[in-house]
């Protein structure tokens, strides 16, 4: 009998050593956690095993199970978070061995469809000197209770598991850091290789790479408005990206201001904490600035699904580095594009000067000479033809002056507002076979201030987004007019229309922007009659300076 016990003890020690070796061979953290539970069940003859990872707030953030198959897990419902007997080890990390867990005062039973469990053994797992989680074992095979020797083996396995978890976490962090660094390098290289003519593609690239490297469900690049009256999604990638694209949303004011003040990323356990109603259907979310030296108008937001693991501090730090590098890449691209445009505009200035000083002066002189020749012709027909030639020269001079004016025009950031309006209209049609018709009237590029131009583009994007996504229209017409007194946006579609336009989501943002600028926004719509959005704000210099300041 003693010899049998000795053989059994040696066999269990060999099993423990085998488990330790197998844990040390696995570099992946998820695989290590599962192998810990499988090894413990095999070593201690337990029918069921689980490993709970302790997250924020002393609750279980992850729960890996063995012995309960997927269909049964689905029937049981949500995984435990650390209440009842499971919470004992969280509050007091010491081994617990119970012959019948139902008799413990902290036990409050199991949910429906849960398999029966009686005997219980739980031990804490420490990694990097802190409690990482707990190993739980129930239902020792043969109806036996867990013994002190079982507890000893479980503690020994937990020590080895802690070392394996620590190594796996280091490996996992190194892999993730490498992936983030590669994403930074890829984004920077691709941005520099691009000619910068399509800024939309640049922000889409940043969102795409962030989505892949952060294990997220969706990634958004959000641009805040100059007046802090909301933000606009300029790029989106992942599941439901089309729903967010070009959409106005309001971020949590406190979180957004804190990020602007500190430049530090912020993580939230639920998306609604940051995005409000826009975060419906999303779980953990991480926000990091896309800027340097306090310039944080753009932010990167990544979100995971409901029930997914929260973003760690290490991930937040790597996302912050990624955001700063991506922002630096955008600045370099913009600087390169501005330098190229400066060369083009210098050439245009030279051409315009030559046209004005040489060509126009010669044409003007030729016209005067022709007019002076008219007195030498007695024939009315000849005089009439000479007058026609003179008129043609005058018309040519006017056209040349218009050309000179267009060559010399330089708007905000060396990009004409009319060009930005056209690009906004084209971007709105990317997800649809429909191409809106655009009409530009008046001195749009010369009379509209920079700040108002940004507001105008945001409103136009919102109006077009609503028309493309909701109206089911076959035709959309866009009109932008400017004169000495006001600027007007009119977006008309022949779609299905709707009743109670004032209650339509998205329209209130446009109305708020108009009111903040001293203007108005009206919506005319009816079922089957299409929709017309009319947005007007004043261009009075004194009034505009007061409002925009």
KELUM-337183 format. One line per 10 residues: number of its first residue (from 1); for each residue x, y, z of C-alpha. Coordinates in Angstrom, 2 decimals. Example, Ala and Ser with C-alpha at 12.3 -4.5 7.8 and 13.67 -1.06 7.14 Angstrom:
# KELUM-337183
1	12.30:-4.50:7.80 ~ 13.67:-1.06:7.14
# end
This chain:
# KELUM-337183
1	0.00:0.00:0.00 ~ 2.71:2.57:0.82 ~ 4.42:1.62:-2.43 ~ 1.18:2.28:-4.34 ~ 0.83:5.68:-2.69 ~ 4.46:6.44:-3.51 ~ 3.96:5.52:-7.16 ~ 0.85:7.66:-7.33 ~ 2.68:10.60:-5.79 ~ 5.52:10.22:-8.28
11	3.02:10.02:-11.12 ~ 1.34:13.23:-10.01 ~ 4.69:14.99:-9.69 ~ 5.57:13.88:-13.22 ~ 2.20:15.21:-14.32 ~ 2.95:18.55:-12.63 ~ 6.37:18.78:-14.29 ~ 4.82:17.92:-17.65 ~ 2.23:20.65:-17.16 ~ 4.92:23.17:-16.19
21	6.98:22.31:-19.28 ~ 3.97:22.58:-21.58 ~ 3.11:26.00:-20.14 ~ 6.66:27.25:-20.64 ~ 6.60:26.19:-24.30 ~ 3.52:28.28:-25.17 ~ 4.23:31.98:-25.94 ~ 0.62:33.04:-26.71 ~ -1.26:34.40:-23.69 ~ -4.72:33.12:-24.66
31	-3.31:29.65:-25.33 ~ -1.43:29.71:-21.99 ~ -4.60:30.55:-20.06 ~ -6.53:27.69:-21.63 ~ -3.66:25.23:-21.15 ~ -3.47:26.15:-17.45 ~ -7.10:25.13:-16.93 ~ -6.75:21.95:-19.03 ~ -3.59:20.90:-17.17 ~ -5.20:21.55:-13.77
41	-8.29:19.47:-14.66 ~ -6.14:16.59:-15.89 ~ -3.70:16.74:-12.97 ~ -6.35:16.92:-10.22 ~ -9.08:14.76:-11.83 ~ -11.54:17.65:-11.97 ~ -14.52:17.48:-14.31 ~ -14.82:21.27:-14.60 ~ -12.22:24.03:-14.48 ~ -12.07:27.76:-15.05
51	-9.64:30.66:-14.90 ~ -10.95:34.10:-14.07 ~ -8.82:37.13:-15.00 ~ -9.27:40.05:-12.57 ~ -9.91:43.36:-14.30 ~ -10.74:46.86:-13.11 ~ -13.02:47.24:-10.11 ~ -12.07:43.82:-8.67 ~ -14.33:42.03:-11.14 ~ -13.57:39.21:-13.55
61	-12.88:40.65:-16.99 ~ -12.35:37.25:-18.65 ~ -13.47:33.74:-17.78 ~ -11.91:30.71:-19.55 ~ -13.75:27.42:-18.95 ~ -13.06:23.71:-19.55 ~ -15.71:20.99:-19.33 ~ -18.64:23.17:-20.35 ~ -19.24:23.03:-24.10 ~ -20.31:25.98:-26.29
71	-24.06:25.11:-26.49 ~ -24.29:24.81:-22.70 ~ -22.32:28.04:-22.23 ~ -24.83:29.82:-24.46 ~ -27.75:28.43:-22.46 ~ -26.21:29.47:-19.14 ~ -25.92:33.08:-20.30 ~ -23.45:35.79:-19.22 ~ -20.15:34.61:-17.75 ~ -19.46:35.19:-14.03
81	-17.98:38.51:-12.94 ~ -16.80:37.46:-9.45 ~ -19.80:37.25:-7.15 ~ -20.55:34.52:-4.60 ~ -17.89:31.95:-3.78 ~ -15.83:33.02:-6.81 ~ -15.47:36.45:-5.28 ~ -13.86:35.10:-2.08 ~ -10.53:34.63:-3.83 ~ -10.74:38.13:-5.31
91	-11.31:39.77:-1.93 ~ -8.89:37.49:-0.04 ~ -6.41:35.74:-2.40 ~ -5.83:32.53:-0.43 ~ -6.52:28.89:-1.46 ~ -10.06:27.67:-0.75 ~ -11.11:24.02:-0.57 ~ -14.78:23.15:0.01 ~ -16.47:19.73:0.24 ~ -19.79:21.31:-0.76
101	-19.80:24.84:-2.09 ~ -23.61:25.09:-1.66 ~ -23.13:25.08:2.13 ~ -20.86:28.13:2.10 ~ -22.55:31.35:3.33 ~ -21.49:33.29:0.21 ~ -23.01:30.76:-2.19 ~ -26.24:31.79:-3.89 ~ -26.73:28.97:-6.37 ~ -26.32:28.62:-10.12
111	-28.25:30.06:-13.07 ~ -30.62:27.81:-15.06 ~ -29.01:25.13:-17.30 ~ -25.80:25.23:-15.21 ~ -24.36:21.73:-14.58 ~ -24.44:20.53:-10.92 ~ -21.24:21.22:-8.96 ~ -20.42:20.30:-5.38 ~ -16.74:19.96:-4.48 ~ -14.62:23.06:-5.03
121	-10.95:24.07:-5.04 ~ -9.73:27.58:-5.83 ~ -6.22:29.08:-5.79 ~ -4.94:32.57:-6.76 ~ -2.48:33.10:-9.63 ~ 0.15:35.80:-9.23 ~ 2.03:37.43:-12.13 ~ 4.58:40.26:-11.78 ~ 3.95:40.32:-8.04 ~ 0.22:41.04:-8.35
131	-2.86:38.83:-8.44 ~ -3.58:38.17:-12.12 ~ -6.57:35.88:-11.61 ~ -7.85:32.74:-9.96 ~ -7.94:29.06:-10.88 ~ -11.22:27.31:-10.04 ~ -11.79:23.52:-10.05 ~ -15.03:21.65:-9.27 ~ -16.44:18.12:-9.26 ~ -13.50:15.82:-8.54
141	-14.10:12.63:-10.49 ~ -15.45:9.62:-8.63 ~ -17.45:11.76:-6.24 ~ -14.41:12.39:-4.05 ~ -13.41:15.56:-2.26 ~ -10.34:17.59:-3.08 ~ -7.53:16.71:-0.65 ~ -4.74:18.76:0.91 ~ -2.38:17.13:-1.62 ~ -4.66:18.38:-4.40
151	-4.47:21.85:-2.94 ~ -0.66:21.60:-2.77 ~ -0.48:20.57:-6.45 ~ -2.90:23.33:-7.45 ~ -0.79:25.96:-5.65 ~ 2.39:24.62:-7.29 ~ 0.71:24.71:-10.70 ~ -0.51:28.27:-10.00 ~ 3.07:29.38:-9.28 ~ 4.25:27.90:-12.58
161	1.21:29.40:-14.29 ~ 2.12:32.83:-12.94 ~ 5.59:32.62:-14.51 ~ 4.13:31.35:-17.80 ~ 1.54:34.16:-17.82 ~ 4.23:36.75:-17.11 ~ 6.35:35.49:-20.02 ~ 3.34:35.25:-22.32 ~ 2.27:38.79:-21.42 ~ 5.75:40.08:-22.18
171	5.72:38.23:-25.51 ~ 2.21:39.47:-26.27 ~ 3.14:43.06:-25.46 ~ 6.27:42.79:-27.62 ~ 4.19:41.42:-30.51 ~ 1.60:44.16:-30.15 ~ 4.25:46.85:-29.87 ~ 5.90:45.49:-33.00 ~ 2.56:45.52:-34.81 ~ 1.88:49.14:-33.78
181	5.38:50.21:-34.85 ~ 4.93:48.49:-38.21 ~ 1.58:50.23:-38.63 ~ 3.27:53.59:-37.90 ~ 5.97:52.87:-40.46 ~ 3.46:51.71:-43.08 ~ 1.21:54.75:-42.61 ~ 4.13:57.20:-42.74 ~ 5.61:55.56:-45.83 ~ 2.30:55.46:-47.66
191	1.45:59.04:-46.73 ~ 4.81:60.25:-47.99 ~ 4.45:58.20:-51.18 ~ 1.06:59.78:-51.82 ~ 0.96:63.14:-53.57 ~ -1.43:64.52:-50.94 ~ -4.06:65.44:-53.53 ~ -6.72:63.38:-51.76 ~ -6.66:64.13:-47.98 ~ -9.65:61.81:-47.53
201	-7.52:58.81:-48.51 ~ -4.92:59.76:-45.90 ~ -7.37:59.72:-42.99 ~ -8.99:56.53:-44.29 ~ -5.57:54.87:-44.29 ~ -5.00:55.93:-40.66 ~ -8.37:54.46:-39.63 ~ -7.77:51.20:-41.55 ~ -4.39:50.52:-39.93 ~ -5.64:51.42:-36.45
211	-8.60:49.05:-36.87 ~ -6.37:46.10:-37.73 ~ -3.66:46.62:-35.14 ~ -5.96:47.35:-32.17 ~ -8.23:44.29:-32.56 ~ -11.21:46.62:-32.78 ~ -14.65:46.44:-34.36 ~ -14.58:49.96:-35.78 ~ -12.17:52.88:-36.10 ~ -13.13:56.54:-36.62
221	-11.19:59.72:-37.38 ~ -13.21:62.58:-35.90 ~ -12.62:66.29:-36.56 ~ -13.90:68.79:-33.98 ~ -15.58:71.98:-35.15 ~ -13.88:75.35:-34.55 ~ -16.81:76.46:-32.35 ~ -16.88:73.21:-30.30 ~ -20.50:72.60:-31.27 ~ -19.94:69.00:-32.29
231	-17.59:66.85:-34.30 ~ -17.69:65.33:-37.75 ~ -16.52:61.82:-38.75 ~ -14.06:62.32:-41.63 ~ -13.01:58.66:-41.98 ~ -14.38:55.32:-40.78 ~ -13.27:51.70:-41.11 ~ -14.68:48.41:-39.88 ~ -18.14:47.11:-39.13 ~ -20.85:49.74:-39.69
241	-18.38:52.30:-41.07 ~ -20.95:53.59:-43.56 ~ -23.31:54.43:-40.71 ~ -20.75:56.78:-39.13 ~ -19.15:58.28:-42.25 ~ -19.64:62.10:-42.53 ~ -21.88:61.97:-39.47 ~ -21.98:64.71:-36.85 ~ -21.65:63.51:-33.27 ~ -21.12:65.02:-29.84
251	-18.30:63.56:-27.75 ~ -18.44:63.72:-23.97 ~ -17.46:67.32:-23.24 ~ -15.39:66.57:-20.12 ~ -13.42:63.75:-21.78 ~ -12.81:65.77:-24.96 ~ -11.64:68.82:-23.00 ~ -9.36:66.70:-20.81 ~ -7.75:65.21:-23.91 ~ -7.26:68.66:-25.45
261	-5.64:69.89:-22.21 ~ -3.33:66.92:-21.62 ~ -2.93:65.29:-25.05 ~ -3.29:61.91:-23.32 ~ -5.49:59.04:-24.58 ~ -8.63:58.01:-22.69 ~ -10.17:54.54:-22.41 ~ -13.80:53.79:-21.49 ~ -15.43:50.48:-20.58 ~ -18.55:51.32:-22.61
271	-18.85:53.42:-25.76 ~ -21.85:55.35:-24.43 ~ -19.57:57.06:-21.87 ~ -17.82:58.88:-24.74 ~ -20.21:58.72:-27.69 ~ -23.61:58.82:-25.97 ~ -26.38:57.38:-28.13 ~ -23.95:57.08:-31.07 ~ -22.15:54.34:-29.12 ~ -25.14:52.00:-29.09
281	-24.09:48.43:-29.91 ~ -20.42:49.05:-29.04 ~ -18.39:48.02:-25.99 ~ -15.00:49.32:-24.79 ~ -13.70:52.42:-26.57 ~ -10.35:54.20:-26.76 ~ -9.80:57.83:-27.84 ~ -6.38:59.24:-28.68 ~ -5.38:62.58:-30.27 ~ -4.18:62.84:-33.86
291	-1.96:65.84:-33.36 ~ 1.23:67.26:-31.88 ~ 2.13:70.28:-29.72 ~ -1.41:70.88:-28.48 ~ -3.03:70.81:-31.94 ~ -5.75:68.23:-31.31 ~ -8.60:69.02:-33.71 ~ -8.49:65.44:-35.00 ~ -8.94:62.41:-32.76 ~ -8.76:58.67:-33.43
301	-11.49:56.55:-31.82 ~ -11.43:52.73:-31.82 ~ -14.14:50.56:-30.30 ~ -14.72:46.87:-29.67 ~ -17.91:44.86:-29.41 ~ -20.06:44.49:-26.31 ~ -18.46:42.10:-23.84 ~ -15.00:42.40:-25.41 ~ -11.86:42.98:-23.37 ~ -11.18:46.58:-22.36
311	-8.23:48.45:-23.83 ~ -5.16:48.13:-21.63 ~ -2.87:50.93:-20.57 ~ -0.15:49.50:-22.82 ~ -2.52:49.62:-25.81 ~ -3.46:53.21:-24.98 ~ 0.21:54.21:-24.91 ~ 0.89:52.55:-28.25 ~ -2.22:54.15:-29.76 ~ -0.99:57.54:-28.50
321	2.36:57.02:-30.25 ~ 0.58:55.87:-33.41 ~ -1.62:58.97:-33.35 ~ 1.33:61.35:-32.97 ~ 3.24:59.65:-35.80 ~ 0.20:59.65:-38.08 ~ -0.38:63.34:-37.35 ~ 3.28:64.07:-38.11 ~ 2.89:62.19:-41.40 ~ -0.15:64.30:-42.29
331	1.76:67.49:-41.49 ~ 4.69:66.41:-43.67 ~ 2.35:65.54:-46.54 ~ 0.58:68.87:-46.17 ~ 3.90:70.76:-46.10 ~ 5.09:68.90:-49.19 ~ 1.82:69.64:-50.98 ~ 1.99:73.32:-50.02 ~ 5.55:73.58:-51.32 ~ 4.49:72.04:-54.63
341	1.50:74.37:-54.82 ~ 3.72:77.36:-54.07 ~ 5.85:76.44:-57.08 ~ 2.72:76.21:-59.23 ~ 1.39:79.54:-57.96 ~ 4.73:81.25:-58.58 ~ 4.54:80.06:-62.18 ~ 0.95:81.27:-62.37 ~ 1.98:84.68:-61.01 ~ 4.73:84.91:-63.61
351	2.38:83.88:-66.43 ~ -0.29:86.32:-65.19 ~ 2.28:89.15:-65.03 ~ 3.50:88.40:-68.55 ~ -0.05:88.27:-69.88 ~ -0.89:91.58:-68.21 ~ 2.30:93.46:-69.02 ~ 2.87:92.16:-72.56 ~ -0.12:90.51:-74.22 ~ -2.93:92.72:-72.91
361	-0.98:95.94:-73.48 ~ -0.27:94.94:-77.08 ~ -3.88:93.93:-77.70 ~ -5.06:97.19:-76.15 ~ -2.67:99.17:-78.36 ~ -3.83:97.25:-81.44 ~ -7.45:98.06:-80.56 ~ -6.69:101.77:-80.25 ~ -4.89:101.73:-83.61 ~ -7.86:100.03:-85.27
371	-10.23:102.60:-83.80 ~ -8.04:105.43:-85.12 ~ -8.16:103.88:-88.61 ~ -11.95:104.10:-88.77 ~ -11.84:107.75:-89.85 ~ -10.03:106.78:-93.06 ~ -12.90:104.53:-94.25 ~ -15.80:106.08:-96.11 ~ -17.64:102.79:-96.57 ~ -20.16:102.07:-93.74
381	-19.63:98.33:-94.25 ~ -15.88:98.64:-93.73 ~ -16.39:100.83:-90.65 ~ -18.85:98.25:-89.23 ~ -16.41:95.40:-89.78 ~ -13.65:97.40:-88.11 ~ -15.96:98.03:-85.13 ~ -16.63:94.28:-84.93 ~ -12.92:93.51:-84.87 ~ -12.42:96.10:-82.11
391	-15.24:94.54:-80.06 ~ -13.64:91.10:-80.46 ~ -10.35:92.50:-79.16 ~ -12.16:94.02:-76.15 ~ -13.81:90.66:-75.45 ~ -10.46:88.89:-75.71 ~ -8.90:91.37:-73.27 ~ -11.73:90.75:-70.75 ~ -11.27:86.98:-71.02 ~ -7.54:87.35:-70.51
401	-8.15:89.47:-67.41 ~ -10.47:86.77:-66.04 ~ -7.76:84.20:-66.70 ~ -5.19:86.35:-64.93 ~ -7.55:86.71:-61.96 ~ -8.10:82.94:-61.73 ~ -4.34:82.30:-61.96 ~ -3.71:84.66:-59.07 ~ -6.40:83.36:-56.72 ~ -5.17:81.61:-53.59
411	-7.69:80.59:-50.90 ~ -7.35:79.06:-47.45 ~ -4.37:76.70:-47.23 ~ -3.83:77.32:-50.97 ~ -6.93:75.28:-51.74 ~ -9.99:77.07:-53.10 ~ -13.18:76.72:-51.08 ~ -15.03:75.93:-54.30 ~ -12.67:72.97:-54.83 ~ -13.33:71.76:-51.28
421	-17.09:72.04:-51.89 ~ -16.76:69.98:-55.06 ~ -14.69:67.36:-53.21 ~ -17.30:67.17:-50.43 ~ -20.05:66.55:-52.99 ~ -17.99:63.85:-54.71 ~ -17.15:62.18:-51.38 ~ -20.83:62.02:-50.45 ~ -21.56:60.00:-53.59 ~ -18.85:57.36:-53.03
431	-21.24:54.93:-51.33 ~ -24.01:55.52:-53.89 ~ -24.49:55.28:-57.64 ~ -26.07:58.73:-57.49 ~ -23.96:61.82:-58.34 ~ -25.43:65.12:-57.06 ~ -25.51:68.13:-59.41 ~ -23.61:71.17:-58.14 ~ -24.17:74.88:-58.87 ~ -21.76:77.55:-57.55
441	-22.76:81.20:-57.77 ~ -21.00:84.37:-56.66 ~ -17.58:85.14:-55.14 ~ -17.38:81.97:-53.05 ~ -13.58:81.81:-52.99 ~ -12.97:85.47:-52.18 ~ -15.79:86.59:-49.89 ~ -16.25:83.70:-47.40 ~ -13.93:83.74:-44.33 ~ -11.87:80.64:-43.51
451	-13.72:79.75:-40.30 ~ -17.11:80.11:-41.98 ~ -15.85:78.00:-44.89 ~ -15.16:75.11:-42.48 ~ -18.66:75.43:-41.02 ~ -20.14:75.51:-44.52 ~ -18.36:72.27:-45.49 ~ -19.58:70.51:-42.33 ~ -23.20:71.55:-42.94 ~ -23.01:70.56:-46.61
461	-21.60:67.15:-45.67 ~ -24.39:66.59:-43.13 ~ -27.13:67.60:-45.58 ~ -25.73:65.41:-48.35 ~ -25.28:62.48:-45.95 ~ -28.95:62.66:-44.97 ~ -30.06:62.92:-48.61 ~ -27.90:60.01:-49.81 ~ -28.64:57.67:-46.89 ~ -32.29:58.34:-46.15
471	-34.10:59.95:-49.07 ~ -33.96:57.12:-51.67 ~ -33.69:59.94:-54.21 ~ -32.96:59.56:-57.91 ~ -31.69:63.12:-58.18 ~ -29.96:65.49:-55.74 ~ -29.21:69.12:-56.57 ~ -26.76:71.26:-54.57 ~ -26.57:75.03:-54.83 ~ -24.05:77.26:-53.03
481	-24.47:81.02:-53.48 ~ -22.52:83.94:-52.06 ~ -22.88:87.70:-52.42 ~ -21.81:90.75:-50.40 ~ -24.37:90.06:-47.68 ~ -24.88:86.33:-47.16 ~ -23.95:82.76:-48.13 ~ -26.61:80.17:-48.91 ~ -26.60:76.37:-49.18 ~ -29.56:74.64:-50.80
491	-29.79:70.84:-51.06 ~ -32.85:69.48:-52.87 ~ -33.77:65.86:-53.56 ~ -36.75:64.07:-55.16 ~ -36.81:61.26:-52.62 ~ -39.52:59.83:-50.38 ~ -39.62:62.83:-48.03 ~ -40.93:62.73:-44.46 ~ -43.27:64.42:-42.02 ~ -42.24:66.49:-38.99
501	-38.84:67.52:-40.42 ~ -37.93:69.39:-37.25 ~ -37.72:66.10:-35.38 ~ -35.47:64.43:-37.92 ~ -32.07:63.50:-36.41 ~ -29.08:65.30:-37.89 ~ -31.06:68.39:-38.93 ~ -30.80:70.00:-35.50 ~ -27.00:70.19:-35.81 ~ -27.32:72.26:-39.00
511	-29.86:74.54:-37.33 ~ -27.60:75.05:-34.30 ~ -24.66:75.98:-36.54 ~ -26.81:78.48:-38.45 ~ -28.11:80.09:-35.24 ~ -24.58:80.33:-33.79 ~ -23.56:82.27:-36.90 ~ -26.59:84.57:-36.85 ~ -28.35:82.75:-39.70 ~ -31.26:80.41:-40.31
521	-31.87:76.83:-41.40 ~ -35.19:75.61:-42.79 ~ -36.35:72.21:-44.04 ~ -39.28:71.71:-46.36 ~ -40.43:68.12:-46.86 ~ -43.49:65.94:-47.25 ~ -44.04:62.26:-47.88 ~ -43.52:61.52:-51.56 ~ -42.54:65.12:-52.36 ~ -38.82:65.06:-51.62
531	-36.87:67.36:-49.29 ~ -35.30:70.81:-49.53 ~ -32.76:72.05:-46.95 ~ -31.99:75.79:-47.03 ~ -29.13:77.09:-44.85 ~ -28.27:80.81:-44.84 ~ -25.85:82.90:-42.75 ~ -24.80:86.55:-43.04 ~ -21.54:87.75:-44.58 ~ -21.52:91.17:-42.93
541	-17.87:91.69:-42.05 ~ -18.39:93.28:-38.64 ~ -21.02:90.78:-37.56 ~ -19.07:87.77:-38.81 ~ -15.90:88.84:-37.03 ~ -17.80:89.12:-33.76 ~ -19.49:85.73:-34.15 ~ -16.44:83.78:-35.30 ~ -14.18:85.25:-32.66
# end
